[in-house]
Amino acid sequence: MTEATLRQELAGSLRGDVLDASHPEYDEARALYNAMIDRRPRLIARCVDVADVIEAVRFGRESGLQIAVRGGGHSGAGLGSVEDGLVIDLSLMRGVLVDPGERVARVLGGTLLGEVDHATHAFGLAAPFGIISTTGVGGLTLGGGVGNLTRTLGLSVDSLLAADVVLADGSFVTATEDRNDDLFWALRGGGGNFGVVTSFTFRLSPVSTIVGGPTFWSLDRTEEILSWYREFLPTAPDELNGFFAIHTIPPALPFPEQFHFQKMCGVVWCYAGAAAAADEVYRPVRELEPDLPGLMEMPLPALNSAFDGLYPAGDHWYWRSDYVAEIPDAAVAIHADFAERLPTPKSTLHLYPADGAAARVASDATAFSYRDARWVQVTVGVDPDPDNVQPAKQWARDYWDALHPYSMGGGYVNMLMDEGQERVRSTYRENYGRLAELKRKYDPDNLFRVNWNISPD
Ligand SMILES: Cc1cc2nc3c(=O)[nH]c(=O)nc-3n(C[C@H](O)[C@H](O)[C@H](O)COP(=O)(O)OP(=O)(O)OC[C@H]3O[C@@H](n4cnc5c(N)ncnc54)[C@H](O)[C@@H]3O)c2cc1C
């Protein structure tokens, strides 16, 4: 079948557009957040409703084209697209309906985090998501979802109440704790393996303003600050969140000019308890006299989008991740060493807390298996210039290699790179067998395989 015939056949049954390489918007539509990944799909189906998704899945199955599902397009490994295949693009299926009385939000499958924050904040409510507001709800939630409220409200999947899914056979089902509960279990951490989620329903919690922001110290205090942080945070109340970071201070407000381009270590805080208690909670932080004391009361969406400008789409990214239970002195020393060698201004190390409320869910209660992890660690090499990215990539890999012996073995599925099948198994640990069984039930031919794949075989 020629390209044009293929396109026409699918376009005839969709309300949304179908783009091939001849379409003027093709290059824009195929671009991924991570510019390091350059894929040229045969067709991009810009779905506008569930019926479009059903048709696109049917077409993918019958044509034999490999299918990728695109939510927000933020996958570091570029899993929202596929070379020479069919992209089921959900970027036009964005919208949020909030029911403030019931404290739930219905979120369409292609919606971005900031759009949910905006809609729910109007009612003084929130669900826990990630730290950059342009990330897709779809991929982030299906992999687990860590962010500024994890210790307080758990992972994003812990606030998930229901998902509407188009399965590999084209059927449409709703998964909840009571309906298709096995599918619901698999969706909460199992990534895009089980179907296309056209809408998510989240429980909302009363979080409106928080007291938080970044506190940074000079890099020569990395060992001291990290050693303090690893002891302090796990004993702090669940309302306190704070991810440890090694960063170059960006040359922009609100950072004072004398710190611009300085490499520093720090913590980005989010206290979601009563503002009146924040002073006391942060007393130990103030006692460490940060050079950049960035704590203030602010709306939650302000913190959740504070770093959007630093990390726009189109940079070249490489990252490696691991789950961490402890940060022994030897690991602290490695952090201090690699901090000195930050290769580019946007490269970074983050340690996202995964304890508190997230750790009070059993490891087999959802597909997300690392409930005993205290942190999700990610080493990230980033640069806007493809010619500069190689040293950043090497730094992120070497840093990860050096720390891996101190990790729990598996990495966070949403922050994997080019790491192979064994890594997927180590990420799901004891839950892998059940996931494979459910893959055989819901997608026996592995139609949805452009993801961290759980093989049905
Ligand atoms: C700048 C940046 C910041 C990040 N911050 C965080 C963070 O704070 N916390 C965190 O947990 N993660 C974070 N991540 C990682 C993020 O969770 C993953 O990259 C995630 O895959 C992004 O989802 P997406 O929908 O944007 O991606 P896409 O590339 O569109 O999709 C990623 C995967 O999810 C699948 N998928 C997406 N939507 C659907 C859907 N509706 N139905 C079925 N499958 C779907 C895709 O098929 C693909 O396999 C960040 C990533 C970046 C680049």
The ligand as a Tripos MOL2 file, in Angstrom:
@<TRIPOS>MOLECULE
LIG
   53    58     1     0     0
SMALL
NO_CHARGES

@<TRIPOS>ATOM
      1 C1         11.5880   17.6290   32.0730 C.3       1 LIG1
      2 C2         11.0610   16.3800   32.6650 C.ar      1 LIG1
      3 C3         10.6430   16.3930   33.9900 C.ar      1 LIG1
      4 C4         10.1320   15.2260   34.5540 C.ar      1 LIG1
      5 N1          9.7520   15.2570   35.8610 N.ar      1 LIG1
      6 C5          9.2060   14.1470   36.4100 C.ar      1 LIG1
      7 C6          8.7210   14.1740   37.7440 C.ar      1 LIG1
      8 O1          8.8020   15.1700   38.4310 O.2       1 LIG1
      9 N2          8.1730   13.0420   38.2380 N.ar      1 LIG1
     10 C7          8.0690   11.8920   37.5040 C.ar      1 LIG1
     11 O2          7.5320   10.9080   38.0140 O.2       1 LIG1
     12 N3          8.5140   11.8440   36.2380 N.ar      1 LIG1
     13 C8          9.0820   12.9510   35.6840 C.ar      1 LIG1
     14 N4          9.5330   12.9130   34.4050 N.ar      1 LIG1
     15 C9          9.5120   11.6310   33.6740 C.3       1 LIG1
     16 C10         8.1520   11.4320   33.0540 C.3       1 LIG1
     17 O3          7.2860   10.8690   34.0100 O.3       1 LIG1
     18 C11         8.2460   10.4790   31.8740 C.3       1 LIG1
     19 O4          9.0960   11.0360   30.9120 O.3       1 LIG1
     20 C12         6.8770   10.1810   31.2970 C.3       1 LIG1
     21 O5          7.0270    9.1050   30.4130 O.3       1 LIG1
     22 C13         6.3090   11.3740   30.5660 C.3       1 LIG1
     23 O6          5.0060   11.1390   30.1430 O.3       1 LIG1
     24 P1          4.4850   11.7700   28.7720 P.3       1 LIG1
     25 O7          3.0580   11.3950   28.6250 O.co2     1 LIG1
     26 O8          4.8570   13.1980   28.7200 O.co2     1 LIG1
     27 O9          5.4420   11.0110   27.7470 O.3       1 LIG1
     28 P2          5.2740   10.2850   26.3420 P.3       1 LIG1
     29 O10         6.6380   10.3400   25.7480 O.co2     1 LIG1
     30 O11         4.1560   10.8350   25.5590 O.co2     1 LIG1
     31 O12         4.9090    8.8230   26.7660 O.3       1 LIG1
     32 C14         5.7520    8.0450   27.5890 C.3       1 LIG1
     33 C15         5.2420    6.6050   27.6640 C.3       1 LIG1
     34 O13         3.9430    6.6030   28.2520 O.3       1 LIG1
     35 C16         2.9760    6.0740   27.3530 C.3       1 LIG1
     36 N5          1.7430    6.8860   27.4430 N.ar      1 LIG1
     37 C17         1.6610    8.2210   27.5810 C.ar      1 LIG1
     38 N6          0.3730    8.5930   27.6870 N.ar      1 LIG1
     39 C18        -0.3590    7.4650   27.5970 C.ar      1 LIG1
     40 C19        -1.7570    7.1900   27.6410 C.ar      1 LIG1
     41 N7         -2.6480    8.1530   27.8130 N.pl3     1 LIG1
     42 N8         -2.1510    5.8910   27.5140 N.ar      1 LIG1
     43 C20        -1.2490    4.8960   27.3580 C.ar      1 LIG1
     44 N9          0.0880    5.0990   27.3090 N.ar      1 LIG1
     45 C21         0.5100    6.3730   27.4320 C.ar      1 LIG1
     46 C22         3.6350    6.1600   25.9920 C.3       1 LIG1
     47 O14         3.1650    5.1870   25.1250 O.3       1 LIG1
     48 C23         5.0950    5.9480   26.3060 C.3       1 LIG1
     49 O15         5.4060    4.5740   26.4250 O.3       1 LIG1
     50 C24        10.0340   14.0440   33.7900 C.ar      1 LIG1
     51 C25        10.4350   14.0570   32.4600 C.ar      1 LIG1
     52 C26        10.9670   15.1970   31.9080 C.ar      1 LIG1
     53 C27        11.4560   15.1740   30.4940 C.3       1 LIG1
@<TRIPOS>BOND
     1     1     2 1
     2     2     3 ar
     3     2    52 ar
     4     3     4 ar
     5     4     5 ar
     6     4    50 ar
     7     5     6 ar
     8     6     7 ar
     9     6    13 1
    10     7     8 2
    11     7     9 ar
    12     9    10 ar
    13    10    11 2
    14    10    12 ar
    15    12    13 ar
    16    13    14 ar
    17    14    15 1
    18    14    50 ar
    19    15    16 1
    20    16    17 1
    21    16    18 1
    22    18    19 1
    23    18    20 1
    24    20    21 1
    25    20    22 1
    26    22    23 1
    27    23    24 1
    28    24    25 2
    29    24    26 1
    30    24    27 1
    31    27    28 1
    32    28    29 2
    33    28    30 1
    34    28    31 1
    35    31    32 1
    36    32    33 1
    37    33    34 1
    38    33    48 1
    39    34    35 1
    40    35    36 1
    41    35    46 1
    42    36    37 ar
    43    36    45 ar
    44    37    38 ar
    45    38    39 ar
    46    39    40 ar
    47    39    45 ar
    48    40    41 1
    49    40    42 ar
    50    42    43 ar
    51    43    44 ar
    52    44    45 ar
    53    46    47 1
    54    46    48 1
    55    48    49 1
    56    50    51 ar
    57    51    52 ar
    58    52    53 1
@<TRIPOS>SUBSTRUCTURE
     1 LIG1         1 GROUP 0 **** ****
